[in-house]
Amino acid sequence: MHANIDTALEIPAVRFAGVARHFGAVKAVDGVDLSILPGEFFAMLGPSGSGKTTCLRLIAGFEQPDAGHIEIFGEKVEGLPPYRRAVNTVFQDYALFPHLSVGDNVAYGLRVRGVGRAERDKQAREALAMVKLTGMESRRPAQLSGGQRQRVALARALIVRPKVLLLDEPLGALDLKLREEMQLELKGLQRTLGLSFVFVTHDQGEALSMADRVAVFNEGRIVQVGPPEEVYERPRTRFVANFVGSANVLSAAEAQALGAPARPSSLRPEKIALMSAGASAPTGAVVLDAVIVDVSYQGPVRRITARTPAGLVLVAAVPAGQAGEIKRGGPVRFAVRSDALQPMESEE
Amino acid sequence: MIPAILDTPAPHERTLRRLSDLLVRRHNLLVLILLVPPLLWLGMVYLGSLFVFLAQSIFSIDEFSGTIVREPTLATLAELFRPANFDILMRTVSIAAAVTVLCAIIGFPMAYYAARYAGPRAKAAFYLAVMMPLWSSYLVKIYGWKLLLAKEGAIGWIAGRLGLGPALEAWLALPLVGGPSLSVSYTGMVLVFTYLWLPFMILPMHAALERVPSSLIEAAGDLGASPGRTFRTIILPLALPGVVAGAIFTFSLTLGDYIVPQIIGTSALVLGQAVYTLQGTAGNIPLSAAFSLVPILVMALFLTLAKKMGAFDAL
């Protein structure tokens, strides 16, 4: 569900205030502030080594911050070990216990809480049914496929009713088809349970399609936080523009030449239109004649890289059917509306 | 010119090439060639002679002439249950069990430290420290221990300095485990065996612990298990195959040894000494064969129990 203004006033599910975690000289997490709302699907997106996984481990309690404060539902958790925190993790490698059956894996959290055998078997069956693994209780983890293990890990984490579920690149090891299926399922599960999900990923498509809000990490810091549309449409820096989707990054002078304010700007390839020869320019658009440097076919779209006489190199994504007479070295005419350019805070 | 597609060999290379081509095409043949020598060695020279020897246990010895009567009988095997012989078996198995338990208790923390916490340098030092005792002579080590354990030896002296002299005296006054001094008691024997076989326990334990991914330990904590609980329900069961492998070594090495009991032990025999005297001085091959069956049966029983306990579930 979308976080609206009212929920912003309630106690955040997770709050970071100036959190830092250093490993020797490496600043894995370097002054992070963030609030994750109850019931929110929050994605932490970034390249490897950007600090997103360390942030997740700080919430889980596997790491302790070197500076700053972490609160879970208003309660300070510094120094609290993982087994005293009401959050659970789905690990990247699933971390299923190889010596226990699927049912015992799922029931493990209940077992350490002293729940009796019959009751925990019953709940394990229910949890497995929730992730569509009915009847798999007596199997061993080694007998399951990757996708099934993923579901067992999910059931095992959810059975103890965490206040926040942490997911560390849970779909990374699955193939594309299965991944898309699991994305929908995870999203559905989160909606029905109304839990906060904190989802770490390096896959921008995954973050955009699933999350209510996305935090983009780079070098131990959050560069931008916001709903997916905002992060995609209005990237604040060159890093965000390039990491979340792809973008043409223009300098202040180049932006001005296209009729936009003289600010460093980003321009999404799909915002550049292809004009057929002799057509008149749409209102509010600048027409650019360019020479095609490269063309690549990508199914629904064709990506055209072209260079204007002024030396500006632009990448455009045009519907594949539209690109009739397109070939390398040939001329091309683009139309760019000046309001398609998004000013950025910095060109870096 | 057209480049050659087939790399045709020069005439003198042909035979070897043909042979390697053949082995590549028929890899079963290669496996067969590789396996025949070790199988001959293991199957015939080792296992064959072992079985021939063990089969002697169904023969008996003529009391008067001392010659072997080659008629199948269970009398020799039954002799194992005579009080004097049965005592030897019980004594040896108890010592081996004590040594194994002690090795496991002392070895586990070391193996755990090396597998989970040691950096590359500490790990190298660990391997060196564990292996080094294996490089020096077995007899030198035992005689060294005899001096340490002697009444005027280092252990007694340290115990005295620490004011533990009376405690040591009280321990030695106990029946069975005690004796005139540590160097002629079962306690001393167990200590020396523990020292000798400790590396054989630590290394497989370490290998097993190293294969436990740290994410499993984190997952247990994440699901609410305290460190103690995690240890009992996750780490220990996953390390058990290593403990069992180590126990196979410490147990069977102790069962078969006859030198330590001779130097450190009391006058009462253990299994190894019994086999040694029976096949040598006494010339009673059937009974020594019967004695030799015992360690094999004990190990089989031990492995069955370990399997029942689920020691191999994670393999």
Interface residues (C-beta under 8 A of the other chain):
Chain A: A60 G61 F62 P81 P82 Y83 V87 N88 T89 F91 Q92 D93 A95 F97 P98 H99 Y108 G109 R111 V112 R113 R156 A157 V160
Chain B: P213 S215 L216 E218 A219 A220 G221 D222 L223 G224 A225 S226 R229 T233 I234 P237 L238 G310 D313 A314
